[in-house]
Amino acid sequence: MITGKKIAFHTLGCKLNFSETSAISRQMEERGFTTVDFDGPSDVYVINTCSVTDHADTKCRNIVRKAMKKNPLAYVVVVGCYAQLKPKEIASIKGVDLVLGAAEKFKLPEIITDLTKNPCGQILASEISNADFFVDAYSAGDRTRSFLKIQDGCDYKCSFCTIPLARGKSRSDTPENVLKNAHQLAEKGIKEIVLTGVNTGDYGKGIEGEYDFFKLIKLLDEVEGIERFRISSIEPNLLTDEIIEFVARSKRFMPHFHIPLQSGSDKMLKLMQRRYKSEWYKSRVEKIKNEMPHACVGVDVIVGFPSESDEDFLDSYNFINALDVSYLHVFTYSERANTKAIDIDGVVPVHTRNERNAMFRSLSEKKRRHFYNRFLGEERKALFEQERKGTIMHGFTDNYIKVAVPYDPSMVNQILPVQLQNFDEAGNINCGLLSSGY
């Protein structure tokens, strides 16, 4: 057994990846490794990749190069969605020693028995059907809130998406195990849990018994010690009235929804093979705002999808502009091998995609500022985080407004009342800085 060695992790992509990185880190620590910061020297570097982000190959190469500068003799492991989809490409990157697919990444402690550098990367990436098991994962110790994995994989066939190819079919953790993990996090002093998955609202697939997402959140609402739960993301076709109404009266679930839309054009939604029309999405936002006028609603949107005309884009833009939503996550479409979208005629020029992205990012900034502005002068409770920038620390209110106060270490991981006073001089969407006092 290898002992007394240092290991560092770098995570790309979604909250689910962060929860899985934390799980692998705990596995390695149980085998005698010490987890250290990725920016410093380490004996082993593990890179958890994403297939959704643009230029995955370039990003992976840059991170490997960064690790090699810290320690040219370090053993480099690449895991994650991109590793499952393109193992040969990753193995050819200079410095990479081991590439692990979806079924192998949680076996790293058993696989890594020798830290001798390889002349070319070894690949252990079996068919994705071999990954149709569930490994529970949560983040803890590296941030105030914890990302708790409750679901993995996806049975949807969106024409732009490679996630089913990278993660397999939809499957779920058992409610007993989810509750066990939640109680463990409460014992660690975690105040907030974010429920994560590839298709979180599809919870219940792959386990015995008649369980669904609604039944699970009712159980979690009774967990003592956790003061806040958030739903990381939920598909609009799975966001039922009963879920919205439950969150509105919940003791612990926060008034914050992130709902992927992808386009406000019904024509584009059909080409994307989404499972709803724009009118249904609008009804979900209106239901939330009727039940919780103070709720924060985030939106995912894709620009530049094949055949998206100027008219289609404006339909999408005007639809979202008219919605009472709080911020956007904007994605520029990029071609993915083995997806149906790549065969759709009408490729949108890259410069047009970028222009549309900029328009939506500007709209997002306006939406966020408008949402924040509605609560200026009000008192809300914010959970403050460990991270600091100079003399400032940040926190999030129940409805996901980011606030800033002078740094005080005694406030870390505390939920405290604050008054939302004014915008910071930066006043931008990235920081969303608000001065607040309590």
C-alpha positions in Angstrom: 0.0 0.0 0.0 1.2 3.5 -0.9 1.3 5.7 2.2 2.6 9.1 3.2 2.1 10.6 -0.3 0.4 13.9 -1.2 -2.6 14.1 -3.6 -4.2 17.1 -5.2 -7.5 17.5 -7.1 -8.7 19.9 -9.8 -12.4 19.8 -10.7 -14.0 21.1 -13.9 -17.8 21.4 -14.5 -20.8 20.9 -12.4 -21.7 20.5 -8.7 -22.0 16.8 -9.2 -18.3 16.7 -10.2 -17.3 18.5 -7.0 -19.2 16.0 -4.9 -17.5 13.1 -6.6 -14.1 14.7 -6.3 -14.7 15.0 -2.6 -15.7 11.3 -2.4 -12.5 10.2 -4.2 -10.4 12.4 -2.0 -11.9 10.8 1.1 -11.2 7.3 -0.4 -7.6 8.2 -1.0 -7.1 9.7 2.5 -8.4 6.4 4.0 -5.5 4.8 2.0 -2.9 7.0 3.6 -2.7 9.9 1.2 -2.8 13.5 2.3 -4.9 15.9 0.2 -3.2 19.2 -0.6 -3.9 22.2 -2.7 -3.6 21.8 -6.5 -1.6 24.9 -6.8 1.3 23.4 -4.8 3.6 20.5 -5.2 2.1 17.0 -4.9 3.0 13.4 -5.6 -0.3 12.7 -7.4 -2.6 15.1 -9.4 -6.2 14.0 -10.2 -8.1 16.0 -12.8 -11.9 15.5 -12.8 -13.1 16.6 -16.3 -16.3 17.8 -17.9 -17.7 17.2 -21.3 -20.1 20.1 -21.3 -17.6 22.9 -21.1 -16.1 24.2 -24.4 -12.6 23.2 -25.4 -12.4 20.3 -22.9 -9.2 19.0 -24.5 -7.4 22.4 -24.3 -8.4 22.9 -20.7 -7.3 19.4 -19.7 -3.9 19.9 -21.4 -3.4 23.3 -19.6 -4.2 21.8 -16.2 -1.8 18.8 -16.8 0.9 21.3 -17.9 0.3 23.3 -14.7 0.7 20.1 -12.6 3.9 19.1 -14.4 5.4 22.5 -13.6 4.8 22.0 -9.9 6.3 18.5 -10.0 7.6 17.0 -13.2 7.7 13.5 -11.6 4.1 13.7 -10.3 1.7 10.9 -11.3 -1.2 12.4 -13.2 -4.7 10.8 -13.3 -7.6 12.1 -15.4 -11.2 11.0 -14.6 -14.7 12.3 -15.3 -17.1 12.7 -18.3 -14.5 13.8 -20.8 -12.3 10.8 -19.8 -15.1 8.5 -20.5 -15.8 10.0 -23.9 -12.3 10.7 -25.2 -9.9 8.4 -23.3 -7.4 8.0 -26.1 -7.1 11.8 -26.7 -6.4 12.3 -23.0 -3.9 9.4 -22.7 -1.9 11.1 -25.5 -1.4 14.2 -23.5 2.2 14.5 -22.3 2.4 13.9 -18.6 -0.8 11.9 -18.2 -0.3 8.5 -16.6 -3.8 7.1 -16.1 -7.2 7.7 -17.6 -10.2 6.3 -15.7 -13.8 6.0 -17.1 -17.1 6.3 -15.3 -17.0 2.7 -14.0 -13.4 3.0 -12.8 -13.0 6.4 -11.2 -14.2 5.3 -7.8 -11.7 2.4 -7.9 -8.7 4.7 -7.9 -7.5 3.5 -4.4 -7.3 -0.1 -5.7 -5.9 0.8 -9.1 -3.1 3.2 -8.1 -0.5 0.9 -6.7 2.6 2.4 -8.3 3.5 6.0 -8.8 6.1 5.4 -11.5 5.6 7.7 -14.5 4.3 5.9 -17.7 5.7 6.7 -21.1 2.1 6.9 -22.3 -1.1 7.1 -20.4 -2.8 3.8 -19.3 -6.5 3.7 -20.1 -9.1 1.9 -17.9 -12.5 3.0 -19.4 -15.0 0.3 -20.0 -18.4 0.6 -21.7 -20.8 3.1 -20.0 -23.2 0.3 -19.3 -20.7 -1.0 -16.8 -21.1 2.2 -14.8 -24.8 1.6 -14.1 -24.2 1.4 -10.3 -24.6 4.1 -7.8 -21.8 5.5 -5.6 -22.9 8.0 -3.0 -20.8 11.2 -2.9 -20.8 14.5 -1.1 -18.5 17.4 -0.6 -17.4 18.4 2.9 -14.6 20.3 4.6 -13.8 22.4 1.6 -16.7 24.8 1.7 -19.6 25.9 3.9 -22.3 24.3 1.9 -22.1 20.6 0.8 -23.1 19.2 -2.6 -24.9 15.9 -2.0 -25.2 13.5 -4.9 -28.7 11.8 -4.9 -28.9 10.8 -8.6 -26.7 10.0 -11.6 -27.1 9.4 -15.3 -29.9 10.4 -17.6 -32.5 8.7 -19.8 -33.3 11.8 -21.8 -32.1 12.1 -25.3 -31.5 15.9 -25.8 -30.0 16.3 -29.2 -27.0 18.4 -28.0 -26.0 16.4 -25.0 -23.3 13.8 -24.4 -24.1 13.3 -20.7 -26.0 9.9 -21.2 -22.9 8.7 -23.1 -20.6 9.8 -20.3 -22.6 8.8 -17.3 -25.1 6.1 -18.4 -28.7 5.6 -17.5 -30.7 7.3 -14.8 -30.1 5.8 -11.3 -30.6 6.9 -7.7 -29.2 6.6 -4.3 -31.5 4.9 -1.8 -33.5 7.3 0.5 -31.9 5.6 3.5 -28.4 6.4 2.3 -29.3 9.9 1.3 -30.7 10.5 4.8 -27.6 8.9 6.4 -25.3 11.2 4.4 -27.4 14.2 5.4 -27.1 13.3 9.1 -23.4 12.8 8.7 -23.1 16.3 7.1 -25.1 17.7 10.0 -22.6 16.1 12.4 -19.8 17.8 10.5 -21.4 21.2 11.1 -22.5 21.8 7.6 -25.4 24.3 7.5 -26.5 23.9 3.9 -26.9 21.0 1.5 -27.3 21.3 -2.3 -29.0 18.3 -3.8 -27.2 17.4 -7.0 -27.5 14.9 -9.9 -27.5 14.8 -13.7 -31.3 14.9 -13.7 -32.1 15.5 -10.1 -35.9 15.6 -10.5 -35.7 12.1 -12.0 -34.8 10.7 -8.5 -36.3 7.3 -7.8 -35.1 5.5 -10.9 -33.1 2.4 -10.3 -34.1 1.7 -6.7 -36.8 -0.5 -5.2 -40.0 0.9 -3.9 -42.1 3.8 -5.0 -39.8 6.7 -4.3 -39.7 10.0 -6.2 -38.1 13.4 -5.7 -41.1 14.8 -3.9 -41.1 12.0 -1.3 -37.3 12.4 -0.8 -37.4 16.2 -0.1 -40.3 15.7 2.4 -38.0 13.2 4.3 -35.0 15.6 4.1 -37.1 18.5 5.4 -37.2 16.7 8.8 -33.4 16.3 9.1 -32.3 18.1 12.2 -29.0 20.0 12.1 -29.2 21.0 8.5 -30.7 24.5 8.3 -30.9 24.9 4.5 -31.5 22.7 1.5 -31.2 23.8 -2.1 -32.2 22.0 -5.3 -29.2 22.4 -7.7 -31.3 22.1 -10.9 -34.6 20.6 -11.9 -36.0 20.0 -15.4 -39.2 22.0 -16.0 -41.2 18.9 -16.9 -40.4 17.4 -13.5 -41.1 20.5 -11.5 -44.6 19.8 -10.3 -47.0 22.0 -8.5 -46.7 19.9 -5.4 -42.9 20.4 -5.3 -43.3 24.2 -5.7 -46.0 24.3 -3.0 -43.9 22.2 -0.7 -40.9 24.4 -1.0 -43.1 27.5 -0.3 -44.1 26.1 3.1 -40.9 24.1 3.9 -38.9 24.5 7.1 -35.6 24.0 5.3 -35.8 24.2 1.6 -34.8 27.6 0.2 -36.9 29.7 -2.2 -34.4 29.2 -5.0 -35.0 27.2 -8.2 -32.6 26.7 -11.1 -34.6 25.5 -14.1 -33.0 24.7 -17.5 -34.8 26.3 -20.4 -32.2 26.2 -23.2 -34.4 28.2 -25.6 -37.6 30.3 -25.5 -38.4 29.2 -29.1 -40.7 26.2 -29.4 -39.1 25.5 -32.8 -35.6 25.2 -31.2 -37.0 23.2 -28.2 -38.3 20.6 -30.6 -35.0 20.4 -32.4 -33.2 20.1 -29.1 -35.6 17.2 -28.2 -36.6 18.9 -24.9 -39.7 17.6 -23.2 -41.8 20.7 -22.8 -42.8 23.9 -24.7 -42.2 27.5 -23.7 -45.7 27.9 -22.3 -45.1 25.2 -19.8 -41.9 26.7 -18.7 -43.6 30.1 -18.2 -46.3 28.4 -16.1 -43.5 27.0 -13.8 -42.0 30.5 -13.2 -45.5 32.0 -12.6 -46.4 29.3 -10.1 -43.1 29.9 -8.2 -43.6 33.6 -8.1 -47.3 33.3 -7.1 -46.3 31.0 -4.2 -43.0 32.8 -3.3 -42.7 36.3 -4.8 -39.3 36.6 -3.2 -37.9 33.4 -4.8 -34.8 33.4 -6.9 -35.2 31.7 -10.3 -32.2 30.8 -12.5 -32.3 29.8 -16.1 -30.0 27.8 -18.4 -30.0 28.9 -22.1 -28.1 27.8 -25.2 -27.4 30.2 -28.1 -26.2 29.3 -31.6 -27.9 25.9 -31.8 -27.9 24.7 -35.4 -30.6 26.4 -37.6 -31.2 29.1 -35.0 -32.2 32.1 -37.1 -32.2 35.7 -36.0 -35.9 35.4 -35.6 -35.6 32.3 -33.4 -33.0 34.0 -31.3 -35.2 37.0 -30.8 -38.1 34.8 -29.9 -36.0 33.2 -27.2 -34.6 36.5 -26.0 -38.0 38.2 -25.8 -39.5 35.2 -24.0 -36.8 35.2 -21.3 -36.8 39.0 -21.1 -40.6 38.9 -20.2 -40.1 36.2 -17.5 -39.7 37.2 -13.9 -36.4 35.4 -13.5 -33.3 36.4 -11.6 -30.2 35.3 -13.6 -29.1 33.3 -16.6 -26.4 30.7 -17.2 -25.6 31.2 -20.8 -24.0 28.4 -22.9 -22.7 28.9 -26.5 -23.5 25.8 -28.5 -20.5 23.8 -29.6 -20.4 20.7 -31.7 -20.3 17.4 -29.9 -19.5 14.1 -31.6 -22.1 11.3 -31.4 -25.0 13.8 -30.9 -28.0 14.3 -33.2 -27.5 18.0 -33.2 -24.3 17.7 -35.2 -26.3 16.5 -38.2 -28.8 19.4 -38.2 -28.4 21.8 -41.1 -27.9 25.5 -40.6 -24.6 25.9 -38.7 -24.6 29.3 -36.9 -21.3 31.2 -37.5 -19.1 31.4 -34.4 -19.1 35.2 -34.3 -22.9 35.1 -34.4 -23.0 32.6 -31.5 -20.7 34.9 -29.5 -22.8 38.0 -30.2 -25.9 36.2 -29.0 -24.1 35.0 -25.9 -23.1 38.6 -25.1 -26.7 39.8 -25.5 -27.9 37.1 -23.0 -25.1 37.8 -20.6 -26.1 41.5 -20.6 -29.7 40.5 -20.0 -28.6 38.3 -17.2 -26.8 41.2 -15.5 -29.9 43.3 -15.8 -32.1 40.6 -14.4 -29.9 39.9 -11.5 -29.5 43.6 -10.6 -33.3 44.1 -10.9 -33.9 41.1 -8.6 -31.3 42.4 -6.0 -32.7 45.9 -6.2 -36.1 44.7 -5.1 -34.7 43.7 -1.7 -32.6 46.7 -0.8 -33.4 48.0 2.6 -34.8 44.6 3.7 -33.4 42.3 6.4 -32.7 38.7 5.4 -30.6 35.9 6.8 -27.3 35.0 5.1 -25.0 32.1 5.5 -21.4 33.3 5.4 -18.6 31.4 3.8 -14.9 30.6 4.5 -13.7 32.3 1.3 -12.5 35.9 1.5 -11.2 38.5 -0.9 -8.9 40.9 1.0 -10.9 42.4 3.8 -14.3 41.2 2.5 -16.2 38.0 3.1 -19.3 36.8 1.3 -22.5 35.0 2.1 -25.9 34.1 0.5 -29.3 34.9 1.6 -32.1 32.3 1.6 -33.2 33.6 -1.8 -29.6 33.5 -3.2 -28.6 37.1 -3.0 -24.8 37.4 -2.6 -23.9 39.8 0.2 -20.6 41.2 1.3 -19.4 42.4 4.8 -16.0 43.2 6.4 -14.2 39.9 7.1 -14.8 38.5 10.5 -13.7 34.8 11.1 -16.3 34.3 13.8 -19.0 34.7 11.1 -17.8 31.8 9.0 -20.5 29.1 8.6 -23.0 31.2 10.6 -26.5 32.2 9.5 -26.9 35.8 10.5 -29.5 38.6 9.9 -28.2 41.3 7.5 -29.7 44.4 6.0 -29.3 44.7 2.3 -28.0 48.3 2.0 -26.5 49.1 -1.4 -24.6 47.9 -4.4 -20.9 47.6 -4.3 -18.9 49.9 -6.6 -18.1 46.9 -8.9 -21.9 46.2 -9.2 -21.3 43.3 -11.6 -22.9 39.9 -12.1 -19.8 37.9 -11.2 -19.5 39.2 -7.7 -23.0 40.6 -7.2 -21.5 42.4 -4.2 -23.8 44.0 -1.8 -22.7 45.8 1.4 -24.7 44.5 4.4 -24.7 44.9 8.2 -26.3 43.1 11.0 
